[in-house]
Amino acid sequence: MRVKNFYYRHKNTIEYVLDLLRDNIDLVYKSIKIIAIIAVFILVKIIWVHWSCTDHGTWEEEKAELIRRRNFLVGRVVTSPHALLNEMPEAIGTQFQGEWALYSCSMLTAALSNLARLYPETKMENIANMDSLINIVLSPELRKYDTERWGEDPLETLDGNRSHISYISHLAWMISEYKMTGGNNKYDHLLNDLCKTMNRRLLRSKSLNLPTYPSECIYVPDMLVAIVALNNYSALNKGKYASTVQRWIKKAKSKWLDKETGLLVSFLKEDGTQFKAAPVKGSYSALNCHYLTQIDSVFAREQYDKFKSHFLQSGLFSGIQEYHDHSCWWGFDIDAGPILFNLSPSGTAFAVGPATYFNDTHVRSNFLRTAEIAGHSIRWNNTQHYLLAEIALVGECIMLAMRTTTTP
C-alpha cells in the first residue's frame, strides 16, 4: 500500500526519470554505434596500411607498385601544357601553378631516370616520356609564370644578365637526366647554352647565388638545382664547370651553415650573407639534403645526420617537423603544405630521398607508412596513387622521385 501511495504521490517525477533513462539509453546506444563504426574504420585502415606497406623493402619487392605509380603519373603529367597547368590547384595562383607544373615535370623526369637505372627493361619508354616532359617545360604556356615575374622570356634572353635561375636550372637538370639515361643529342645545343648562361651569371653574381625572382631573397634549394644541373653537365662534358660546383660547395660549408643546427640555411641575402632571424625550414632542409646526394655524398651524409637530429619526429606519425625549435599543431605553408601535429608533408616527402639514398631503411619505412596513413593509396587498372594526388599532383611526382633515388 505504501509503495502504491508513493507511486501516485510521485508519479510525475518517476515517469520523468524513466523517460530520461530511455532517452539516455537511446543516446548510449547511438554512441556505441558511432564508436563501433570508428573502431571498424580504424581497424580497416590499419589492415589497409599494413597491406599497402608489405612490399616495401627491396627494389624487386617494390617494383610492381613503383611501375603502377609511374603509369598513373605518366597518364596525368605527360599531356598538353595547358592540361597540366589545369591540374594545378587554381587557388594557389598563376605563379605557383607554373612552379608546381615545373616541379611536377622535373621530379617525374628524375623518377623516370631512376626507374630506368633500377629496371633497365623500362629504359626506352622512360626516355620517351622524359622527352615529352622536356617539351612541356619548353612550351611558352609553362614558362609564362617566369616570364611574367621577370618581364622577359627566360629562353629568349640567355645572353642577358637577369637570373631566371629556377626555370633554367630545372630545364637543364631535366635535359642532363635525359642525356645520362641514354637520350639522344637533340637537346645538346640547348643544354650547352643553358649551362653556359647559368655558369656565367653565377660567376658574375655577388655571392655565387642568384634570386629566383626580382627583389626576393635567395632560396637555397632553388640554387641547389642549378648546382646539380652543372654537376651533371660536368659529368657529361669532361669536367666543364666542375670548378663552379666545387667553389659553391666550399662556400656552402664555410659560410652558409646555420650556427644552431649546422645545416645549410634556407634563405640568403643577395650578397650571400645570412638573415639573422630567418628560420631553417624542415621542407627546405630535406630538399637540400636530397640535392646534395647528387653532388657531394660525404657532405650530404653529414647534413642528413644533423637534419635527423633536429627535425625527425618518431612515433605513429613518423616524419619531418617543419620547425625544429617550436611546435605547430596546425598551420599552412605554401612550400610545406598543411602542417598537422608538427609534421611537414613536403619535408617528409623530400626526406624520403636521402633516406633511400643512404639505405636508412627503418626511417624510410616509417615515412612511407605515414604517407600511406595520410595519403591513402588508390589502385586501379595497373595504376596506383595517393588520394591526395587529386589535390596536389606535384606531391605524387616528388614521392616517386624520392622513393627511387639512386646513385647518379
C-alpha positions as CSV (number, residue, x, y, z in Angstrom):
1,M,0.0,0.0,0.0
2,R,2.8,2.3,0.9
3,V,4.5,1.6,-2.4
4,K,1.3,2.3,-4.3
5,N,0.8,5.6,-2.4
6,F,4.4,6.6,-3.0
7,Y,3.9,6.0,-6.7
8,Y,0.8,8.1,-7.0
9,R,2.3,10.9,-4.9
10,H,5.5,10.9,-7.1
11,K,4.1,9.7,-10.4
12,N,5.2,12.7,-12.5
13,T,8.8,12.5,-11.1
14,I,9.0,8.8,-11.6
15,E,7.8,9.0,-15.2
16,Y,10.2,11.9,-15.9
17,V,13.1,9.8,-14.6
18,L,12.0,6.8,-16.7
19,D,11.8,8.9,-19.8
20,L,15.2,10.4,-19.1
21,L,16.6,6.9,-18.7
22,R,15.0,5.8,-22.0
23,D,16.5,8.9,-23.7
24,N,19.9,8.2,-22.3
25,I,19.8,4.6,-23.2
26,D,19.0,5.6,-26.8
27,L,21.9,8.1,-26.6
28,V,24.2,5.5,-25.3
29,Y,23.1,3.1,-28.0
30,K,23.8,5.7,-30.7
31,S,27.2,6.5,-29.1
32,I,28.1,2.8,-29.1
33,K,27.2,2.5,-32.7
34,I,29.4,5.6,-33.6
35,I,32.3,4.2,-31.6
36,A,31.9,0.8,-33.3
37,I,31.9,2.4,-36.7
38,I,35.0,4.4,-35.9
39,A,36.7,1.3,-34.5
40,V,35.9,-0.7,-37.6
41,F,37.2,2.2,-39.8
42,I,40.4,2.3,-37.7
43,L,40.8,-1.5,-38.0
44,V,40.2,-1.4,-41.7
45,K,42.7,1.5,-42.0
46,I,45.4,-0.4,-40.0
47,I,44.9,-3.5,-42.2
48,W,45.0,-1.4,-45.3
49,V,48.2,0.4,-44.3
50,H,49.8,-2.9,-43.3
51,W,48.8,-4.5,-46.6
52,S,49.9,-1.5,-48.6
53,C,53.3,-1.4,-47.0
54,T,54.1,-5.2,-47.0
55,D,56.1,-4.9,-50.2
56,H,58.4,-2.1,-49.1
57,G,61.9,-3.2,-48.8
58,T,63.9,-4.4,-51.8
59,W,63.7,-2.9,-55.3
60,E,62.3,-6.1,-56.6
61,E,59.6,-6.2,-54.0
62,E,58.6,-2.6,-54.7
63,K,58.9,-2.9,-58.5
64,A,55.2,-3.5,-59.2
65,E,54.0,-0.7,-57.1
66,L,56.6,1.8,-58.4
67,I,55.6,0.9,-62.0
68,R,51.9,1.4,-61.2
69,R,52.7,4.8,-59.7
70,R,54.7,5.7,-62.7
71,N,51.8,4.7,-65.0
72,F,49.5,7.0,-63.1
73,L,51.8,10.0,-63.3
74,V,52.6,9.5,-67.0
75,G,48.9,9.5,-67.7
76,R,48.3,12.7,-65.8
77,V,51.5,14.7,-66.3
78,V,52.6,13.7,-69.8
79,T,49.9,15.7,-71.5
80,S,49.5,19.1,-73.1
81,P,51.0,22.1,-71.2
82,H,47.5,23.6,-70.9
83,A,46.1,20.4,-69.4
84,L,48.9,20.1,-67.0
85,L,48.6,23.6,-65.7
86,N,44.9,23.0,-65.2
87,E,45.8,20.0,-63.0
88,M,47.4,22.5,-60.5
89,P,45.0,24.0,-57.9
90,E,43.6,27.3,-59.2
91,A,43.5,28.7,-55.6
92,I,47.3,28.9,-55.4
93,G,47.5,31.5,-58.2
94,T,49.2,31.6,-61.6
95,Q,52.8,31.8,-60.3
96,F,52.6,28.8,-58.1
97,Q,50.6,26.9,-60.7
98,G,53.5,27.4,-63.0
99,E,56.0,26.4,-60.4
100,W,54.1,23.3,-59.4
101,A,53.8,22.3,-63.0
102,L,57.5,22.8,-63.5
103,Y,58.3,20.7,-60.4
104,S,55.9,18.0,-61.5
105,C,57.8,17.7,-64.8
106,S,61.3,17.8,-63.2
107,M,60.5,15.4,-60.4
108,L,58.8,12.9,-62.7
109,T,61.8,13.2,-65.0
110,A,64.1,12.3,-62.1
111,A,61.8,9.4,-61.2
112,L,61.8,8.1,-64.7
113,S,65.6,8.3,-64.9
114,N,65.9,6.5,-61.5
115,L,63.5,3.8,-62.7
116,A,65.5,3.3,-65.9
117,R,68.5,2.5,-63.8
118,L,66.7,0.3,-61.4
119,Y,64.7,-1.6,-64.1
120,P,66.7,-1.5,-67.4
121,E,63.8,-3.1,-69.3
122,T,61.8,0.2,-68.8
123,K,64.6,2.4,-70.1
124,M,63.3,3.2,-73.6
125,E,59.7,4.0,-72.6
126,N,61.0,6.1,-69.7
127,I,63.3,8.1,-72.1
128,A,60.4,8.7,-74.5
129,N,58.3,10.1,-71.6
130,M,61.3,12.2,-70.4
131,D,61.5,13.7,-73.9
132,S,57.8,14.6,-73.7
133,L,58.2,16.3,-70.3
134,I,61.1,18.4,-71.6
135,N,58.9,19.6,-74.4
136,I,56.2,20.6,-71.9
137,V,58.7,22.7,-69.9
138,L,59.9,24.3,-73.2
139,S,56.4,25.4,-74.0
140,P,55.5,29.2,-73.8
141,E,52.5,28.2,-71.7
142,L,54.6,26.7,-68.9
143,R,57.4,29.2,-68.8
144,K,54.8,32.1,-68.8
145,Y,54.9,32.3,-65.0
146,D,58.7,33.0,-65.1
147,T,58.3,35.4,-68.0
148,E,55.7,37.4,-66.1
149,R,57.8,37.7,-63.0
150,W,61.0,38.8,-64.8
151,G,59.3,40.8,-67.6
152,E,61.2,38.8,-70.3
153,D,61.2,35.3,-71.7
154,P,63.8,33.1,-70.0
155,L,64.8,31.3,-73.2
156,E,64.9,34.3,-75.5
157,T,67.3,36.2,-73.2
158,L,70.0,33.7,-72.4
159,D,72.6,36.3,-73.4
160,G,71.2,38.7,-70.8
161,N,72.0,39.1,-67.2
162,R,68.8,38.6,-65.3
163,S,68.6,35.5,-63.2
164,H,65.7,33.2,-64.3
165,I,67.7,30.6,-62.3
166,S,64.8,28.4,-61.2
167,Y,63.2,27.8,-64.6
168,I,66.6,27.5,-66.4
169,S,68.1,25.1,-63.8
170,H,65.1,22.8,-63.8
171,L,65.1,22.6,-67.6
172,A,68.9,22.0,-67.6
173,W,68.6,19.3,-64.9
174,M,65.9,17.5,-66.9
175,I,67.9,17.5,-70.1
176,S,71.0,16.3,-68.3
177,E,69.0,13.5,-66.7
178,Y,67.6,12.6,-70.2
179,K,71.2,12.5,-71.6
180,M,72.6,10.5,-68.6
181,T,69.7,7.9,-69.0
182,G,70.6,7.4,-72.7
183,G,68.7,10.0,-74.6
184,N,69.9,11.3,-78.0
185,N,71.7,14.5,-78.7
186,K,68.6,16.6,-79.8
187,Y,68.9,18.9,-76.8
188,D,72.7,19.1,-76.7
189,H,72.9,22.6,-78.1
190,L,70.2,23.9,-75.7
191,L,71.9,22.2,-72.7
192,N,75.2,23.9,-73.6
193,D,73.5,27.3,-73.8
194,L,71.6,26.8,-70.5
195,C,74.6,25.7,-68.5
196,K,76.9,28.4,-70.1
197,T,74.3,31.0,-69.1
198,M,73.9,29.7,-65.5
199,N,77.7,29.5,-65.0
200,R,78.3,33.0,-66.4
201,R,75.5,34.5,-64.3
202,L,76.6,32.7,-61.1
203,L,80.2,33.9,-61.5
204,R,79.1,37.5,-62.1
205,S,76.8,37.5,-59.1
206,K,77.8,39.0,-55.7
207,S,77.8,35.7,-53.9
208,L,77.8,32.8,-56.4
209,N,74.0,32.8,-55.9
210,L,71.0,34.1,-57.9
211,P,67.5,35.1,-56.8
212,T,64.5,33.1,-58.0
213,Y,62.5,36.3,-58.7
214,P,63.3,40.0,-58.7
215,S,63.6,41.7,-55.3
216,E,63.4,38.5,-53.4
217,C,65.9,36.6,-51.3
218,I,67.9,33.7,-52.5
219,Y,66.2,30.3,-51.8
220,V,69.0,27.8,-51.2
221,P,67.1,24.8,-52.6
222,D,66.4,26.6,-55.8
223,M,70.1,27.3,-56.1
224,L,71.0,23.7,-55.5
225,V,69.0,22.7,-58.6
226,A,71.4,24.8,-60.6
227,I,74.4,23.2,-58.9
228,V,73.0,19.7,-59.6
229,A,72.5,20.6,-63.3
230,L,76.0,21.9,-63.6
231,N,77.4,18.9,-61.8
232,N,75.6,16.6,-64.3
233,Y,76.8,18.6,-67.2
234,S,80.3,18.3,-65.9
235,A,80.0,14.5,-65.8
236,L,78.8,14.6,-69.4
237,N,81.4,17.0,-70.6
238,K,84.8,16.2,-69.2
239,G,84.6,18.3,-66.1
240,K,83.4,21.5,-67.6
241,Y,82.0,23.9,-64.9
242,A,83.2,21.5,-62.2
243,S,85.2,24.3,-60.6
244,T,82.0,26.3,-60.2
245,V,80.3,23.4,-58.5
246,Q,83.3,22.8,-56.2
247,R,83.5,26.5,-55.4
248,W,79.8,26.7,-54.4
249,I,80.1,23.6,-52.2
250,K,83.2,25.0,-50.5
251,K,81.4,28.3,-49.7
252,A,78.3,26.4,-48.5
253,K,80.4,24.5,-46.0
254,S,82.2,27.6,-44.7
255,K,79.7,30.5,-45.0
256,W,76.1,29.2,-45.3
257,L,75.7,26.9,-42.4
258,D,73.2,27.8,-39.6
259,K,75.1,28.2,-36.3
260,E,72.4,26.5,-34.2
261,T,71.8,23.4,-36.3
262,G,74.8,23.1,-38.6
263,L,72.5,22.8,-41.6
264,L,72.5,24.7,-44.8
265,V,70.4,27.8,-44.3
266,S,67.1,28.1,-46.1
267,F,67.5,31.7,-47.2
268,L,70.3,34.1,-48.0
269,K,70.6,37.8,-48.8
270,E,71.6,38.7,-52.3
271,D,75.1,39.4,-51.1
272,G,75.4,35.8,-49.7
273,T,75.1,36.8,-46.0
274,Q,72.7,35.1,-43.7
275,F,69.5,36.6,-42.3
276,K,69.7,36.9,-38.5
277,A,66.1,35.7,-37.8
278,A,65.3,33.6,-40.8
279,P,64.2,30.0,-39.8
280,V,65.8,26.9,-41.0
281,K,62.8,25.1,-42.5
282,G,62.2,21.3,-42.4
283,S,60.9,21.2,-46.0
284,Y,63.9,23.2,-47.4
285,S,66.5,21.3,-45.4
286,A,65.1,17.9,-46.6
287,L,65.3,19.1,-50.2
288,N,68.8,20.4,-49.6
289,C,69.9,17.0,-48.3
290,H,68.4,15.3,-51.3
291,Y,70.1,17.6,-53.9
292,L,73.4,17.2,-52.1
293,T,73.3,13.4,-52.5
294,Q,73.6,14.1,-56.3
295,I,76.7,16.3,-55.8
296,D,78.7,15.5,-52.7
297,S,77.7,12.3,-50.9
298,V,80.0,12.9,-47.9
299,F,78.7,16.4,-47.3
300,A,75.2,15.1,-47.9
301,R,75.6,12.4,-45.2
302,E,76.8,15.0,-42.7
303,Q,73.8,17.2,-43.4
304,Y,71.4,14.3,-43.3
305,D,72.6,13.2,-39.9
306,K,72.3,16.7,-38.5
307,F,68.9,17.1,-40.2
308,K,67.5,14.0,-38.5
309,S,68.8,15.1,-35.1
310,H,66.8,18.4,-35.3
311,F,63.8,17.6,-37.4
312,L,62.9,13.9,-37.2
313,Q,59.7,13.1,-35.3
314,S,59.2,9.4,-34.4
315,G,56.1,7.5,-33.4
316,L,52.8,6.5,-35.1
317,F,53.1,9.6,-37.3
318,S,56.8,9.5,-38.1
319,G,58.1,12.3,-40.3
320,I,59.8,15.6,-40.5
321,Q,58.8,18.6,-38.5
322,E,58.6,22.0,-40.3
323,Y,60.1,23.8,-37.3
324,H,62.7,22.3,-35.1
325,D,62.5,24.9,-32.4
326,H,58.8,25.1,-31.7
327,S,55.6,23.1,-32.1
328,C,53.0,23.8,-34.7
329,W,49.9,21.5,-34.3
330,W,48.1,23.1,-37.2
331,G,49.2,25.6,-39.9
332,F,49.7,26.0,-43.6
333,D,52.8,26.9,-45.7
334,I,52.8,27.2,-49.5
335,D,56.0,25.1,-49.6
336,A,55.4,22.7,-46.7
337,G,51.7,22.2,-47.2
338,P,49.2,21.8,-44.4
339,I,51.1,21.2,-41.2
340,L,49.5,18.8,-38.7
341,F,50.9,17.5,-35.5
342,N,54.2,19.4,-36.3
343,L,54.7,17.3,-39.5
344,S,55.6,18.9,-42.8
345,P,54.1,16.9,-45.7
346,S,56.7,18.3,-48.2
347,G,59.6,17.9,-45.7
348,T,58.6,14.3,-45.0
349,A,58.3,13.5,-48.8
350,F,61.6,15.2,-49.6
351,A,63.4,13.3,-46.7
352,V,62.5,10.0,-48.3
353,G,65.1,10.9,-50.9
354,P,68.2,10.9,-48.7
355,A,66.7,8.1,-46.5
356,T,66.6,6.0,-49.7
357,Y,70.0,7.1,-50.9
358,F,71.7,6.2,-47.6
359,N,69.8,3.0,-47.2
360,D,68.2,4.2,-44.0
361,T,65.6,1.5,-44.2
362,H,63.9,2.0,-40.9
363,V,63.3,5.7,-41.3
364,R,62.3,5.3,-44.9
365,S,59.7,2.6,-44.0
366,N,58.3,4.8,-41.3
367,F,58.0,7.7,-43.7
368,L,56.2,5.6,-46.2
369,R,53.9,4.3,-43.6
370,T,53.0,7.9,-42.6
371,A,52.5,8.7,-46.3
372,E,50.0,5.8,-46.6
373,I,48.1,6.8,-43.4
374,A,47.8,10.4,-44.6
375,G,47.5,9.8,-48.3
376,H,45.7,6.5,-48.7
377,S,46.7,4.7,-51.9
378,I,44.2,4.1,-54.7
379,R,44.9,1.2,-57.0
380,W,43.1,0.8,-60.3
381,N,43.7,-0.6,-63.8
382,N,47.5,-1.0,-63.4
383,T,47.9,2.4,-61.8
384,Q,48.3,3.5,-58.2
385,H,48.4,6.9,-56.5
386,Y,47.8,8.5,-53.2
387,L,44.3,10.0,-52.9
388,L,46.0,13.3,-52.1
389,A,47.3,13.4,-55.7
390,E,43.9,14.5,-56.8
391,I,44.6,17.8,-54.9
392,A,48.4,18.1,-55.3
393,L,49.7,16.1,-58.2
394,V,53.2,17.5,-57.7
395,G,53.3,15.6,-54.3
396,E,52.9,12.3,-56.1
397,C,55.7,13.2,-58.5
398,I,58.0,14.2,-55.6
399,M,57.3,10.9,-53.7
400,L,58.1,8.8,-56.7
401,A,61.4,10.7,-57.4
402,M,62.4,10.4,-53.7
403,R,61.5,6.7,-53.3
404,T,63.6,5.8,-56.3
405,T,66.7,8.0,-55.5
406,T,69.8,6.2,-56.6
407,T,73.5,7.0,-57.2
408,P,73.8,9.0,-60.4
